[in-house]
Amino acid sequence: MLYGITAATAALLLTAALAALLRSLALRLGPADGAGPPARRARPRAPGRGRPVPLLGGLAVAGTTALVGWAGDWTGAAPLGPEAGGLLVAGIAVALLGLAADLLPVPPVVCAAGVTVAAALTVPYDELGVPAGILAVAWTVFVTQAFRSLDHADGVMGTVGVVTAFALSGCAAAEVMDGLAALLSVLAAALTGFLMHGWPPARIAPGRCGSLFAGFVLASAIVRVHAERPAGPGLGAAFALTAVAGADVVLVLVSRRRAGRPLLRPAPDHLAHRLRRAGLTRQGVVVVTGAAAFAAALVGLCIDLGWLGAGAAWWPAGAVAVVAVVGAVRPGPRPRRDRPHAIPAPGGPVPRALGRPGRPRPEAPGAVKVH
């Protein structure tokens, strides 16, 4: 117990300090404009964020989780064991791939392929069997990409990750998987430390490095924890623990399909964007999504502890279905790049999309004004 408190405190403080250091480093190396050499890369202006934000926050989360986890294993205070240790190694590999995607133009298919390979190496085929193991790999990739998709607004991915990691650590402890429970507790503390800088308005973002790392570790841990449980309670708890991330992916896919937009093109149609258009502040969006994640994770934890039956998973499933219906009925606005813009004539009024209405467009140098 004492080591757990010490490890969580160390992970929280170390992540907060390292995130601040990495933010300062990113800003000192160059402007946060999303362009330029790899060392100067930052999050470009996007829906949900009004300014560029450095992307190195995930390095603080993954590095601190690995450092504290391996320190406990090396000292013998909290041995990870081969399962949790191998999961952490695979998670670090996924984090490095995400870091490369943050700094370099890595195609999304390469990231998905890397996550698939890492998942295939960590799935317990002995307990699940080959057919179920293949399904577990696909599900791990889906959840990992779902957490990547949550990083579209300040604080959303971190908050959902904290809630999920804490609940899942309780599930692992109930299954007497002490090493995995310790690793998940450290991850939850690291994400909490990151939120000290990632809470809206964020000063640093997790990027692909942090979101892929958190999503992969959580998804793989869910597979490990429920590998030997009966199919009903295991599937119900796994679904409930990841209901918010899954709901966001379902909402985006349904709305884009309904509107005839490309599925992989960024657009302001995520759950956080819709909550913002409903009138919530950026902080309110994080609170609402965090509360939803807490409610769903609590259902999953209660199923694992035997306090609720597998049928309780229909509660978050119903919420996801409602979100999907909303996406079908109201697909959301088109991305700004898809909207037609009128080209103003020289000296004429500027349309609202291009500037303040009624303001004359400045003449080009050397232009001849025709009266």
Secondary structure as UniProt FT lines:
FT   HELIX           2..29
FT   HELIX           38..40
FT   STRAND          42..43
FT   TURN            47..48
FT   STRAND          53..54
FT   HELIX           57..75
FT   HELIX           81..103
FT   HELIX           108..122
FT   HELIX           125..128
FT   HELIX           130..150
FT   TURN            151..152
FT   TURN            154..155
FT   HELIX           156..174
FT   TURN            175..176
FT   HELIX           178..198
FT   HELIX           207..226
FT   TURN            227..228
FT   HELIX           231..241
FT   HELIX           243..259
FT   TURN            263..264
FT   HELIX           271..277
FT   TURN            278..279
FT   HELIX           282..305
FT   HELIX           310..313
FT   HELIX           314..329
FT   HELIX           336..338
FT   TURN            346..347
FT   TURN            352..354
FT   TURN            357..358
FT   TURN            365..366
//
